[in-house]
Structures are given as C-alpha cells and as structure tokens.
C-alpha cells in the first residue's frame, strides 16, 4: 500500500487533520442553518464580511479573498514591480514561487528573481546586504517551509525589514503558515504582519479548511489586487464554498496552534532520540518539522510501512529522497496527533529503534 | 428596492434558476451520501472521473477542470500563440475576453487581438476574410452572448472554420453556453465541438451550478493547459466543491435545454407584441435573448418595479442604458420561468402594455 493510502487507512496518524474529504466542507456548510445569498464576483455579505474580518485580524487597511496563494503572491509581487518599475524580487531559494509554481512569476509576469543565501538555511541580513542588484521587493516566508519550518528571531526579522526599507524595497510576507508561527513569537497576527507592506495567509494548512487565501495590505494595493484577480481568472462568480470553510475552520482551530506547537516539540524529541535520525529544526518552531534519516527512501518507506502494518499508525504520508543514502519526510501536527495513546507512541518508537539498529 | 433585490424577493421570476445561494451547493453535496476523498492538485477520483466524462461528452482526447472560463480561455489562447509563435487572436468585438477580463489577454499574456465585424451582429466569413493581419487563432463564441445570443447557421460556421483552417489558424470555441445552443443546432456537444481544436464550457449559466469550467482538446494541449493552470494559481489543492456541483446540476439540467429554448421563444413573443419593445434575436436561438425598449433606463426601471410591486414578478434583474432614450435587459430562461402561471403572465403583459402606451 502506498504511503498516501496508508495515511488514509490508518487509525492513528502522526500528522495533519486527517484525510482531506468532502465531509470537511459538509461540516462547515451544515454549520450554517439558514440559506444565505451567494457572493457574486467579489460582492455580497459572505465575501465582504470575511475580507473585513481578516483585514482587522491582520491589521491592514484592506483584504481580498483569493482562490490560492499562488495567485495572491504573484499578484502582490506584480503590483509592486509595476509600481516601482523594478522587476527584481528577492526571496529564499526554496520559496514556493521558485519551486511549485511552474516559474509563473517569470513566465507569466516577466519578473526576475534574486535568491538569498543557501537553500538549507534561513537567509540572513548579510545575505540581503550582499545582493548587488537593485531589488524592488523582498518576500519573506514565515516559517520557511521547505527546510522544516525555521523562523528567524524577531530582532533578526526587524533588522532585515529595516534594511529592506532603507533600500526602498517593498516587503511582502508569505504567511502560508503565519498562524502556526504565532506561538513561537508570542505575537498577534497583526503584530507580525505590521513588519510588512502586505501579507498572504492560507486556510488549508494548520487550519485544515478546503482551499483559499487572503491577501491584505493598503487599500489602493488591494484595489489593484482585485483587478489582477480578475485577470488571473480568480474572480469566480462565487467563492463561498471556500470562504465558508475558511471561516469555520479558522474559528475552530485558531486557538489550537500552541497545542500543535507543543506536540511538535514532543514528537520531534522522540525522533531525535532514535539513532540515524534527526529533525530540522531540532526543536520545532511551529507545528511542523522535517525528519531526516540515514536511510535510502526505499529503506525508510519499508520501515514506515511495517509500523503501519503492526500498529495501524501512519508515520509519514510520503518520503522524499535526498540522495542514495539519505531521505526525509515532513510532519505537520494537526488534530490527529493527540488521538494517539501515549503508550502506543512509546511502543512505535521502541519498534522504530529496533528496526533502525538492525539496519544501521 | 434595487432590481437585483427584487429578483431575490419576487415570488415569480422571468429568468434564471433562482437567486444564487449556499443551498445550491448544499443540495449537490447532500446528494452524495458517503464521504469521498478530496481531489489533491488535479489528482484523485473526483476530478479525474469528471474530466474523463467531459472529454467524452465533448468528443475530445482530454479535458481539464478549471476554476473559471476566464482562466481556461486565456490559457488556451496562450498555448496556441506560443505554439505558432503568433500573438494574434481574432474574435468578436464583444467577446468576454474583450469586455470582462481587464484586458488580461493583452496585459498578462501579451497577446494581440483582432476584432471581427461589427459589435451589434455576428461576424461573417467576409469579416474574417477581410482581415489583413496574419491571425494565429480564431475564437468563436456560441451563442454570441452580448448581442442577445445569436448563433450562426451551421453551414456558415462550417465555412468560417474551413477558411480558418485553410489559413492555418487554431480554432477555439467559447462554449460558455454550448449546451444552451444544442436544441437550435439539433446536434450533440461533441458534434459542435468537433469543428474546433478546443472548447471551453461553463457550469453556472443554464446549468446553474456554483462556478467552474472545463477546457477540452488534444492530450498534449490539455497537458500544457494543466501547467498553465498551475501558473495562473488555478491548481487549487481541492476543486471538489465546484466539481460536485457541476456534475450534479449537469445531470439535473442537461435534458431541459430544449424546454428552456421553447420558453424563451414564448416569452420573446410576448415582448415583441408590446409597443416600443423588441427582442434580439426576434426568435431566440437559445434560452436567452435581449429586450430593447424605447425608454430611458430610469423609465424602464420604474415600469419593471411597478410590475414587481403589483404582481410579485421580477421581469429583469438589471437594466443597461444604451443611450438617453433607449435601454435593454437580458433574459436567460431557467427553472423559474415555468413556475409563472400562464394567466399571471398574460396579466403582467397586459399591464406592461398599458404602462408603455401611457408613456409612449
């Protein structure tokens, strides 16, 4: 059985809010008793109330709901590039825009990217200061997902933002996991977003809604973003299926991010106690981390599958090959983790320890 | 009360499938008893089965579900432009791409448009033959919505397509209302789509689903379209809310388009019997038509509002000013029309006749 299918089938799961299924939407929709009029091309109570609510939560003048972060962030960067007449965007080498968007920022919008620092760590102010090009916009992702969810210290973030402002750059926050970052910073979303000219947030990571994003910033910026949303084909006649779910799961899960963070720390410790295994970060800064193992992806998949067969526990929904001898997987703590009995967790790691010793 | 609010409030409505509301989605979702796994970035049974089904319905090798027609059509035209290294796209002056997409085809994709014929009529083969530019792709909208829903005769369509092919143009069908056109042609969707290299269809016009579109064509074309869907930000983690509704309402309403067409003919006749009023087309070719009146939009709105107050009937959800003395509105027949008792319909037009005579 494939690891993705094991995840769906397993009674217990290390990560996530459970398999994505249509009941997620049914639960949200059925929470609304009365019938409500649909939003129509960005107008109507459902979408306007939601956008106002998140403008306030994020401490910005205005906000717009977008079908995806891919759309929201390209639009933000394009507006800034046009405004400054400067096509140069700086971000981390493993930014979502660099890895997962089919080079849209370059091919669709004609922008140019400047990669900051090394792929395996956060970029620093030194990396930014060493850039020779005249950068128009700086994008910072909090946390940096592709390296396991690292967050810069708040004073480091402040330094970077201050430098970027001194160089007349726009600053945009890729806050796909902003709410997941708040327990570490002990700040409100608005306090973190205040460092940036604009912020994008997502609703289907820790929140576990269906899809969708919010982009927030100054009023004239959001007015322009709505025009670009139409251009991208994102101004659907009705977006209420995503908005209702986003609102429902935001209210349901906004209070549990600290718990998810603590559980990530607990689980990472278990992994770090194993031989030939370590996590990045060693102590998770959010609800997520990466588990690195000195095994080939085939070897690691076999071990994970044996645990599934023996304990009905899914450790990983997929494994990524790093090289012939090492591999990794990602954990994002959601509602599933706390369903695992503590005794079972100990048994699983006891058995993992045995398997790893045999193979090491 | 605004006309849009009258439409929502009125017991009887000339047009549409009723106010768009969240119950539309609830009805579709609740038709699925068991839980089903969500689609994930274009993969999974829900989306793949649906795409295969519509590839067959449209007689094409492959199909992809898109969040919107705006996205689907820009993508189709961009693929053809890149393939031919020819940025020139020809279409009707009132194409959706020209009027309602914030010039995305030009600003986002850098394509150039050639407008065929006059705004107030279908373009003909003569219009196409008189184009001096070397056009790469021809887009035809069936029916031409902005002039009331005209359709070319099938032999005229054949001539146009034959000429376009002889000039090595790609041909794309804007089939936003393709299913609404089939009773007139007495053809299957695949038979009409067969004239074209690719076709886009919509699910929230006559079908009355929530949102969404399908783009269909050759396999390599659709493979490219999926990459562009990602670039546009349309490859959402899950599109099932729209897909489930599209499938449900397609099955519910695919058989009623002939009835809607006949009812449009019936209602248009009522309007054409009024003084100072005519419809385009005079005899509707689909479920839609436009009603033109020799009144200012203010005058016409007052008449429509009086009918609402008196009979609890919404004639129009909005009125468009043409000039100081003339105005128009659009009728698209849906499930609401047949709910109006015939006797009431006669009374409404009797009263309209009185109002118009007084003012003429």
Interface residues (C-beta under 8 A of the other chain):
Chain A: X8 X19 X20 X21 X22 X23 X24 X25 X26 X29 X30 X32 X35 X36 X37 X38 X40 X46 X66 X67 X68 X69 X70 X71 X72 X74 X100 X101 X102 X103 X104 X107 X108 X109 X204 X210 X211 X212 X227 X228 X230 X231 X232 X233 X234 X235 X236 X237 X238 X239 X240 X241 X242 X244
Chain B: X8 X19 X20 X21 X22 X23 X24 X25 X26 X29 X30 X32 X35 X36 X37 X38 X40 X46 X66 X67 X68 X69 X70 X71 X72 X74 X100 X101 X102 X103 X104 X107 X108 X109 X204 X210 X211 X212 X227 X228 X230 X231 X232 X233 X234 X235 X236 X237 X238 X239 X240 X241 X242 X244
